[in-house]
């Protein structure tokens, strides 16, 4: 059963075995596992419920319906734009399909430094395999890479760097380039077309347009309070209370800590909202004589990970292609006035790559603003800044090797060149202060850190909060460190494993 706000005419009072807040990778996977285990599951989702028929492949529709703050969510200083989904299926609905396992060195660090149990590569192997089979995660053959992804494959290989196809969760992909706008063909096997329908088939109820405001503990039960949001006006039309012995907070690394802070729960360590990581991202653009058309074809199918943990320090960067949709391009491309207009006129000839940094000395925090909504801050560390600079230089080299005539970055001051050496010099001289380069994240992580050391974390290795039995956090916020890969496979595997534990240990009848 899927219920939307238009179906609600009076206050809602419901009870269940488990209430899940959020329907993305963490919430959707948990709902399926628990519902199939015979538990009564209610999932509440702040965003709306949309299907392939609602996805018209336009930015106007997608940003308004499918993204947090219409794709305008950002840190308080506006230095980093944080792209997240807000709809049934969460960010998976608008993800660009890259599906990768957690690196072994990351999982080993979680065990060594945080005492995490049960999440070694060997122990997660069956869950990775299950997720990969269920979502048809596969490598694209050479002929399926669009010109934008070929830049990475061809340019990196010419330079001797490791570049290869990356896993994608698709079946019968139509190569329309619309992954970030919602797939109109249901070819992307995101949570909204896999885990959620299977959870509903097993008896779960999904309540869309339900915004949780706080959680209260009432003896052995938890109560989730919130408002039903009118999908047209975005205003509260009535309220709801859902009671359950188990509550899973799966609202993302931005909104899960905010909910816990509003509720005054799970924060005896003072760690709720701390240790935010972003996989901080910026882009390199190449201008080509040939047509690239960066919004067409399979948007993200290749990567260069030569420089991930290359120095053995757990940091580094990797390079992926990025689909460049016109509206976001107009906001991100450097320059003003005539310069910006001329660049937009060459849109079809632009190739775009992103550099994603696996942080080692950058960290952010999620708090609450005066309205009780998330307040996001982030400090860019010096070592990570150097990795970003190195990554942009390498990405520029790759573009030149692939045939770019001119390469530029997203600095506010003109940073471009017609040669690799010139680009290196331009980047050495470029400003790197706040708001002097456009920065992005689609991978917020780590604000409800997992560890067996309760004084420095929020949840244990089963994702249960140290402070409250039956209160869980299952989403990207539980990662103890930055991942170094796109996070959806990691979150899905942890969610399936944790939900099995919940069914056997917290809801056993």
C-alpha positions as CSV (number, residue, x, y, z in Angstrom):
1,X,0.0,0.0,0.0
2,X,1.3,3.4,-1.0
3,X,-0.6,6.4,0.6
4,X,-0.1,10.0,-0.6
5,X,-1.1,13.2,1.1
6,X,-4.0,13.7,-1.3
7,X,-5.5,10.5,0.2
8,X,-5.4,12.0,3.7
9,X,-8.3,13.9,5.1
10,X,-7.8,13.6,8.9
11,X,-5.0,13.1,11.4
12,X,-3.3,9.7,11.1
13,X,-2.7,7.4,14.0
14,X,-1.0,4.1,13.2
15,X,1.0,1.3,14.9
16,X,3.4,-1.2,13.5
17,X,6.3,-3.5,14.4
18,X,8.7,-1.1,12.8
19,X,8.5,2.5,11.6
20,X,11.1,3.5,9.0
21,X,11.8,7.2,8.4
22,X,13.0,7.6,4.8
23,X,12.6,5.4,1.7
24,X,16.0,5.6,0.1
25,X,18.7,3.0,0.1
26,X,18.7,2.5,3.9
27,X,15.0,2.7,4.4
28,X,13.9,0.9,1.3
29,X,16.2,-2.1,1.8
30,X,15.3,-2.3,5.5
31,X,11.6,-2.3,4.6
32,X,11.9,-5.1,2.1
33,X,13.9,-7.3,4.4
34,X,11.6,-6.8,7.4
35,X,8.3,-7.0,5.5
36,X,9.4,-10.3,3.9
37,X,10.3,-11.5,7.4
38,X,6.6,-11.1,8.3
39,X,6.9,-7.8,10.2
40,X,4.3,-5.0,10.0
41,X,6.3,-2.2,8.4
42,X,5.3,1.5,7.9
43,X,7.7,3.7,5.9
44,X,7.2,7.4,6.0
45,X,8.8,9.6,3.3
46,X,9.0,13.4,3.4
47,X,9.0,13.6,-0.4
48,X,6.3,12.6,-2.9
49,X,5.6,9.4,-4.7
50,X,6.3,9.5,-8.4
51,X,6.5,6.9,-11.1
52,X,8.1,6.7,-14.5
53,X,5.1,8.4,-16.1
54,X,5.8,11.5,-14.0
55,X,9.4,11.7,-15.2
56,X,9.4,14.0,-18.3
57,X,13.2,14.4,-18.6
58,X,13.1,18.1,-17.8
59,X,15.1,19.8,-15.0
60,X,12.1,21.9,-14.1
61,X,10.0,18.9,-13.1
62,X,12.9,16.9,-11.6
63,X,14.3,19.6,-9.3
64,X,10.9,20.6,-8.0
65,X,9.6,17.1,-7.4
66,X,12.6,14.9,-6.7
67,X,15.4,16.9,-5.0
68,X,15.9,18.5,-1.6
69,X,15.3,22.2,-1.8
70,X,14.8,22.0,-5.5
71,X,18.5,21.0,-5.9
72,X,19.5,24.1,-4.0
73,X,20.5,22.6,-0.7
74,X,23.8,23.9,0.4
75,X,26.2,24.6,3.3
76,X,25.4,27.6,5.4
77,X,28.1,29.6,3.7
78,X,26.9,28.5,0.2
79,X,30.3,27.1,-0.5
80,X,29.1,23.5,-1.2
81,X,25.9,22.6,-3.0
82,X,24.6,19.3,-1.6
83,X,22.4,17.3,-4.0
84,X,20.0,14.9,-2.5
85,X,16.8,13.2,-3.5
86,X,13.5,13.9,-1.7
87,X,11.0,11.4,-3.0
88,X,10.0,7.7,-2.6
89,X,13.3,6.0,-3.4
90,X,15.4,8.8,-2.1
91,X,18.6,9.8,-3.8
92,X,18.7,6.5,-5.7
93,X,15.8,7.8,-7.8
94,X,18.1,10.6,-9.2
95,X,21.5,8.9,-8.9
96,X,23.6,8.4,-12.0
97,X,23.8,4.6,-11.5
98,X,27.4,4.1,-10.5
99,X,27.4,1.1,-8.2
100,X,30.6,0.1,-6.5
101,X,31.6,-2.1,-3.5
102,X,33.2,-0.6,-0.4
103,X,37.0,-0.8,-0.8
104,X,38.7,-3.4,1.4
105,X,41.1,-0.8,2.9
106,X,38.1,1.2,4.1
107,X,36.4,-1.7,5.8
108,X,39.7,-2.7,7.4
109,X,40.1,0.8,8.9
110,X,36.5,0.6,10.3
111,X,37.5,-2.6,12.1
112,X,40.9,-1.4,13.3
113,X,40.1,2.2,14.3
114,X,36.4,1.9,15.3
115,X,36.0,-1.7,16.4
116,X,33.2,-2.3,13.9
117,X,32.2,-6.0,13.9
118,X,30.7,-8.0,11.1
119,X,31.4,-5.7,8.2
120,X,34.7,-7.1,6.9
121,X,35.0,-7.7,3.1
122,X,34.4,-11.4,3.7
123,X,31.4,-10.9,5.9
124,X,29.8,-8.4,3.5
125,X,30.5,-10.5,0.4
126,X,27.1,-12.3,0.4
127,X,25.3,-9.0,0.8
128,X,27.3,-7.4,-2.0
129,X,26.5,-10.4,-4.2
130,X,22.8,-10.2,-3.3
131,X,22.6,-6.5,-4.0
132,X,24.5,-6.8,-7.3
133,X,22.3,-9.7,-8.5
134,X,19.0,-8.0,-7.4
135,X,19.9,-4.7,-9.1
136,X,21.6,-6.2,-12.2
137,X,24.8,-4.3,-11.5
138,X,27.1,-4.9,-14.4
139,X,29.9,-3.3,-16.5
140,X,28.9,-1.6,-19.7
141,X,30.6,-2.9,-22.9
142,X,33.0,-0.6,-24.7
143,X,30.4,0.4,-27.3
144,X,28.0,1.8,-24.7
145,X,30.2,4.5,-23.3
146,X,29.1,8.0,-24.5
147,X,31.6,10.5,-25.7
148,X,31.8,12.1,-22.3
149,X,32.8,8.8,-20.6
150,X,35.1,8.0,-23.5
151,X,37.2,11.1,-22.5
152,X,38.1,9.3,-19.3
153,X,38.7,5.9,-20.8
154,X,40.7,7.1,-23.8
155,X,42.5,10.0,-22.1
156,X,43.5,8.2,-19.0
157,X,44.7,5.1,-20.9
158,X,46.9,7.3,-23.2
159,X,48.6,8.6,-20.1
160,X,49.0,5.2,-18.5
161,X,46.5,5.7,-15.7
162,X,44.0,3.0,-14.6
163,X,40.6,3.6,-16.1
164,X,37.7,1.2,-16.5
165,X,34.0,0.7,-16.7
166,X,32.1,1.1,-13.4
167,X,29.2,-0.9,-12.3
168,X,25.7,0.3,-13.1
169,X,22.3,-0.8,-11.7
170,X,20.3,-0.9,-14.9
171,X,18.4,-3.3,-17.1
172,X,17.4,-2.5,-20.8
173,X,18.9,1.0,-20.5
174,X,17.7,3.3,-23.3
175,X,20.7,5.6,-23.0
176,X,18.5,8.7,-22.7
177,X,20.8,10.4,-20.3
178,X,18.0,11.1,-17.9
179,X,19.3,9.2,-14.8
180,X,19.5,12.4,-12.7
181,X,16.0,13.4,-13.7
182,X,14.2,10.2,-12.9
183,X,14.2,7.3,-15.4
184,X,11.1,7.4,-17.6
185,X,11.7,3.8,-18.7
186,X,12.1,2.1,-15.3
187,X,15.4,0.9,-16.7
188,X,17.4,2.2,-13.7
189,X,16.9,-0.3,-10.9
190,X,16.7,2.3,-8.2
191,X,15.0,1.7,-4.8
192,X,11.7,3.2,-6.0
193,X,11.3,0.4,-8.6
194,X,12.9,-2.5,-6.7
195,X,13.0,-2.5,-2.9
196,X,9.9,-0.4,-2.4
197,X,7.5,-2.4,-4.7
198,X,8.8,-5.6,-3.2
199,X,8.3,-4.3,0.3
200,X,4.7,-3.3,-0.5
201,X,4.1,-6.7,-2.1
202,X,5.2,-8.2,1.2
203,X,2.8,-6.0,3.1
204,X,4.6,-2.8,4.0
205,X,2.8,0.5,3.9
206,X,4.5,3.5,2.4
207,X,3.3,7.0,3.4
208,X,4.5,9.7,1.0
209,X,4.5,13.4,1.9
210,X,4.9,12.5,5.6
211,X,7.5,14.7,7.3
212,X,8.8,13.4,10.7
213,X,9.4,16.2,13.2
214,X,10.5,14.2,16.3
215,X,10.7,10.8,17.9
216,X,9.6,10.2,21.5
217,X,10.3,7.2,23.8
218,X,7.2,5.9,25.6
219,X,8.2,2.9,27.6
220,X,9.1,0.1,25.3
221,X,7.5,1.9,22.4
222,X,8.7,4.8,20.2
223,X,6.4,7.4,18.8
224,X,7.1,9.2,15.6
225,X,5.3,12.6,15.3
226,X,5.1,14.7,12.2
227,X,3.0,16.4,9.6
228,X,1.3,15.4,6.4
229,X,2.5,17.8,3.7
230,X,0.3,19.0,0.9
231,X,2.2,18.1,-2.3
232,X,1.0,21.3,-4.1
233,X,1.4,23.9,-1.5
234,X,4.2,22.2,0.5
235,X,2.4,23.2,3.7
236,X,1.2,21.0,6.5
237,X,-2.4,19.8,6.1
238,X,-2.7,17.6,9.2
239,X,-0.5,15.6,11.6
240,X,0.4,12.0,12.3
241,X,1.6,9.7,15.0
242,X,3.1,6.3,14.4
243,X,3.9,4.0,17.3
244,X,6.3,1.0,17.1
245,X,8.8,-0.8,19.3
246,X,11.4,-0.4,16.6
247,X,12.1,2.8,14.7
248,X,14.7,3.1,11.9
249,X,15.9,6.6,11.1
250,X,16.9,6.5,7.4
251,X,16.6,10.1,6.4
252,X,20.2,10.6,5.1
253,X,23.4,12.0,6.6
254,X,21.8,15.5,6.6
255,X,18.3,14.9,7.9
256,X,18.8,11.9,10.2
257,X,21.0,13.8,12.7
258,X,18.7,16.8,12.5
259,X,15.7,14.5,13.5
260,X,17.7,13.0,16.4
261,X,18.8,16.5,17.6
262,X,15.2,17.8,17.4
263,X,14.2,14.7,19.4
264,X,16.9,14.9,22.0
265,X,17.8,11.3,21.4
266,X,20.9,9.1,20.9
267,X,23.4,11.9,21.7
268,X,24.9,11.0,25.0
269,X,28.3,10.9,23.2
270,X,27.7,14.4,21.7
271,X,28.5,12.9,18.3
272,X,25.2,13.3,16.5
273,X,25.8,15.5,13.5
274,X,29.5,15.4,13.7
275,X,32.1,14.0,11.2
276,X,30.2,14.9,8.1
277,X,32.1,13.9,4.9
278,X,31.1,14.9,1.4
279,X,33.4,13.2,-1.2
280,X,33.9,16.9,-2.0
281,X,33.6,17.4,-5.8
282,X,34.4,19.9,-8.4
283,X,34.6,19.7,-12.2
284,X,37.0,20.1,-15.1
285,X,35.6,21.1,-18.5
286,X,37.1,20.5,-21.9
287,X,36.1,22.2,-25.1
288,X,36.4,20.0,-28.2
289,X,36.1,20.4,-31.9
290,X,33.9,17.3,-32.0
291,X,30.4,17.0,-30.6
292,X,30.3,15.6,-27.0
293,X,26.8,16.6,-25.9
294,X,27.4,15.9,-22.2
295,X,23.7,15.3,-21.4
296,X,23.2,12.4,-23.8
297,X,23.7,8.7,-23.6
298,X,24.7,6.7,-20.5
299,X,25.6,9.5,-18.1
300,X,28.2,7.8,-15.9
301,X,29.8,4.5,-16.9
302,X,33.5,4.9,-16.5
303,X,36.0,6.0,-13.9
304,X,39.7,6.6,-13.2
305,X,40.6,5.4,-9.7
306,X,44.4,5.4,-10.2
307,X,44.8,7.9,-7.4
308,X,42.5,6.5,-4.7
309,X,44.7,5.6,-1.7
310,X,47.7,5.7,-3.9
311,X,49.9,7.0,-1.1
312,X,48.5,4.5,1.4
313,X,47.1,7.3,3.6
314,X,43.4,6.4,3.0
315,X,42.8,9.5,1.0
316,X,43.1,10.6,-2.6
317,X,40.6,11.1,-5.4
318,X,38.9,9.5,-8.3
319,X,37.5,10.8,-11.6
320,X,34.1,10.2,-13.1
321,X,32.0,11.6,-15.9
322,X,29.2,14.0,-15.1
323,X,26.0,14.5,-17.1
324,X,25.8,18.3,-17.8
325,X,22.1,19.3,-17.9
326,X,21.6,22.8,-19.3
327,X,20.2,24.5,-16.2
328,X,22.9,23.2,-13.9
329,X,25.5,24.0,-16.5
330,X,24.3,27.6,-16.7
331,X,24.7,27.9,-12.9
332,X,28.1,26.1,-12.7
333,X,30.0,27.2,-15.8
334,X,32.6,29.9,-15.1
335,X,32.4,33.5,-16.3
336,X,29.7,36.2,-16.6
337,X,28.1,38.2,-19.3
338,X,29.5,37.7,-22.8
339,X,32.1,35.1,-21.7
340,X,29.4,32.9,-20.1
341,X,27.1,33.3,-23.1
342,X,29.8,32.2,-25.5
343,X,30.6,29.2,-23.3
344,X,26.9,28.2,-23.2
345,X,26.8,28.5,-27.0
346,X,29.4,25.8,-27.2
347,X,27.4,23.5,-24.8
348,X,27.4,20.6,-27.2
349,X,31.2,20.6,-27.5
350,X,31.8,20.5,-23.7
351,X,33.1,17.4,-22.0
352,X,32.9,17.4,-18.2
353,X,34.6,15.3,-15.6
354,X,34.3,15.4,-11.8
355,X,37.0,14.9,-9.2
356,X,35.8,13.4,-6.0
357,X,38.0,13.6,-3.0
358,X,38.0,10.8,-0.3
359,X,38.5,13.0,2.7
360,X,41.2,12.5,5.4
361,X,41.4,15.9,7.0
362,X,38.1,17.6,6.0
363,X,35.0,17.4,8.1
364,X,31.7,19.0,8.5
365,X,28.8,19.1,10.9
366,X,25.0,19.1,10.8
367,X,23.2,21.1,13.4
368,X,19.8,22.9,13.7
369,X,19.0,26.4,12.5
370,X,16.4,28.6,14.2
371,X,13.6,26.8,12.4
372,X,14.7,23.4,13.5
373,X,15.9,22.5,10.0
374,X,19.4,21.2,9.1
375,X,22.3,23.7,9.4
376,X,25.3,22.4,7.4
377,X,28.9,23.5,7.9
378,X,32.1,22.1,6.3
379,X,35.8,22.8,6.7
380,X,38.1,21.9,3.8
381,X,41.4,20.5,5.1
382,X,44.8,21.3,3.6
383,X,45.7,17.7,2.6
384,X,42.3,17.2,0.9
385,X,42.7,20.6,-0.8
386,X,46.0,19.4,-2.2
387,X,44.3,16.2,-3.4
388,X,41.6,18.3,-5.1
389,X,44.2,20.4,-6.8
390,X,46.1,17.3,-7.9
391,X,42.8,15.7,-9.1
392,X,41.9,18.8,-11.2
393,X,45.4,18.7,-12.8
394,X,45.1,15.0,-13.6
395,X,41.6,15.5,-15.0
396,X,42.8,18.3,-17.2
397,X,45.7,16.1,-18.5
398,X,43.1,13.5,-19.4
399,X,41.0,16.0,-21.3
400,X,44.0,17.2,-23.3
401,X,45.0,13.6,-24.0
402,X,41.5,13.0,-25.3
403,X,41.7,15.9,-27.7
404,X,40.4,18.9,-25.8
405,X,41.5,22.3,-27.3
406,X,40.9,24.2,-24.1
407,X,40.4,23.2,-20.5
408,X,38.9,25.1,-17.6
409,X,37.8,24.6,-14.0
410,X,34.9,26.1,-12.0
411,X,37.0,28.8,-10.2
412,X,35.3,32.2,-9.9
413,X,38.5,33.7,-11.4
414,X,39.4,32.6,-14.9
415,X,41.4,29.4,-14.6
416,X,41.9,27.8,-18.0
417,X,44.6,27.0,-20.6
418,X,45.2,25.4,-24.0
419,X,48.0,23.1,-22.7
420,X,48.6,20.7,-19.7
421,X,51.5,22.8,-18.5
422,X,49.6,26.0,-18.7
423,X,46.7,24.4,-16.8
424,X,49.1,23.2,-14.0
425,X,50.4,26.8,-13.7
426,X,46.9,28.2,-13.7
427,X,45.8,25.8,-11.0
428,X,48.8,26.7,-8.9
429,X,47.9,30.4,-9.1
430,X,44.1,29.9,-8.7
431,X,42.3,31.0,-5.5
432,X,41.1,28.3,-3.2
433,X,39.2,30.2,-0.6
434,X,35.5,29.8,0.3
435,X,33.2,30.5,-2.7
436,X,36.2,30.9,-5.0
437,X,35.6,27.5,-6.7
438,X,32.3,25.8,-7.2
439,X,32.1,22.7,-5.0
440,X,29.5,20.0,-4.8
441,X,28.5,16.8,-3.0
442,X,26.0,14.1,-3.8
443,X,27.4,11.8,-1.1
444,X,26.9,13.2,2.4
445,X,28.1,10.6,4.9
446,X,29.1,10.0,8.5
447,X,27.0,12.1,10.9
448,X,25.8,9.2,13.0
449,X,29.0,7.4,13.1
450,X,29.2,3.6,13.7
451,X,31.6,2.2,16.3
452,X,31.7,-0.2,19.2
453,X,33.2,2.6,21.2
454,X,30.0,4.3,22.5
455,X,31.8,7.5,23.6
456,X,32.8,8.4,20.1
457,X,29.9,7.2,18.0
458,X,26.1,7.1,17.7
459,X,25.3,3.5,16.7
460,X,26.9,0.1,17.1
461,X,27.8,-2.4,14.4
462,X,24.2,-3.4,13.9
463,X,23.2,0.3,13.4
464,X,21.4,0.4,16.8
465,X,21.9,3.5,18.8
466,X,24.0,3.1,21.9
467,X,21.5,5.0,24.0
468,X,18.2,3.3,23.0
469,X,17.4,-0.3,22.3
470,X,15.1,-0.5,19.3
471,X,16.2,2.9,17.8
472,X,18.3,2.4,14.7
473,X,20.0,4.6,12.1
474,X,20.5,2.9,8.8
475,X,21.7,5.2,6.0
476,X,24.9,6.9,4.8
477,X,25.3,8.7,8.1
478,X,26.6,5.5,9.9
479,X,29.8,5.3,7.9
480,X,32.8,5.8,10.2
481,X,34.9,7.4,7.4
482,X,34.6,8.7,3.9
483,X,34.1,5.8,1.5
484,X,36.0,6.6,-1.6
485,X,33.3,5.1,-3.8
486,X,29.7,6.1,-4.7
487,X,27.8,4.9,-1.6
488,X,24.6,3.2,-2.7
489,X,25.9,-0.4,-2.7
490,X,27.5,0.1,0.7
491,X,24.3,1.5,2.2
492,X,22.2,-1.2,0.7
493,X,24.4,-4.0,1.9
494,X,24.6,-2.6,5.5
495,X,20.8,-2.1,5.5
496,X,20.1,-5.7,4.4
497,X,22.4,-7.1,7.0
498,X,21.2,-4.8,9.8
499,X,17.5,-5.4,9.0
500,X,18.1,-9.2,9.2
501,X,19.6,-8.7,12.7
502,X,16.6,-6.6,13.7
503,X,14.1,-9.2,12.6
504,X,16.0,-11.9,14.5
505,X,16.9,-10.0,17.6
506,X,14.6,-7.1,18.2
507,X,11.3,-8.3,16.6
508,X,11.6,-12.0,17.2
509,X,8.2,-13.5,18.3
